[in-house]
Amino acid sequence: MKRDPYKSKEKWENWKNKNQNIKGVSKDNSNIILRFLYDMEIGINTPPRSKGERSPVTLINLRDHLTLFAKEVLGRLPNLDLGTSMLRCCCVL
């Protein structure tokens, strides 16, 4: 049994159950970030070398970084949608 001195699992579960949207981010972009986090939680769409579900510590870290990215970058470019910009990036590559 792994120790969890900072109660990361409890923090993640509380946040996941309480939040349906991310504050300060548009609803569409919030939905994209939440879908990504839930996929990481169960281990879907992960890199081939590191398959499997992610730990609560990693999920909290991803949540914080993605929220900061969305608020900072998308705050400067208010009309940018993460979904369409990701599709454009994938098509270019």
N, C-alpha and C positions, 0 to 999 in steps of 0.2 A: 504494500500500500504506500503510495506516494504521499509525502507531507505537503500541506498547503498552508504555510504559516500566514500568508497574506490574504487567504480566503478568496483566491482568484476565481475558483469555480462558482462560489456563491455570488460574487460580484457579477460574473458573466451571466449567470442564470437570472438574477434579479433584473439586470439591464435588458436582457433579451425578452423577458416576460412583460416588462413595463413599457418598453419603447416600440412604437410602430413607425415612427419617423425620426429623422435626425434633425435636431434644431439648427437653424441657420443655413440649411441646404434645401434646394427645391425638392418637391415631392418625387419627381422622376429620378433625380440623382440619388436621393435617399433610398428609394426602392432598389436601385442598382447596387448600392453599397451594402444594403441589408441582405440582398440575395447572395452577393459574393461572400459575405461573412457566414451565412447559413450553409453555403456550399463548402466552405473551408471547415466548418464545424463537423460536417459529416464525412468530409474527405472526397468530395466530388470536384473535378476540374483542378486537380493538384498536379504538380510536376511529376514525371515518371519516377524520378529517383527518390522522392520523398512522399510516397503515397500514404494515405490514411488520414484520420481525423487530426485536427490541430488541438493543442492544449488550450485551456482557458486563458493562460498568460499570453500566448500568441494571438488569440482572438481579440483580447483586449488591446494589445499593441496594434494590431491591424486596424481595429476600429478607430483608435485614436489618430493614427497616421492618415487613414483615409478621410476622416472627418476634417482634420487640419488641412489636408490637400484640397478637399472640396470647398472649404470655406475661403481659403487663401486664393487659390487659382481661379475658382469659379466666381469668387467675389470680384475679381478684376475683369473677368469675362462673363458677365451675367447671362448672356444668351447661349452659352456653351452647354450642350447636353452630353453627359458622359457616354451614353449609349451610341449616339451617332459619331462622336469623335473617336471612340474605340473602333467602330466599324471602319472608319476612314483610315486609321492607323494600320489595321489588319490588311486592308486592301492594298495599301502602298507596299507593304512588305511582301 
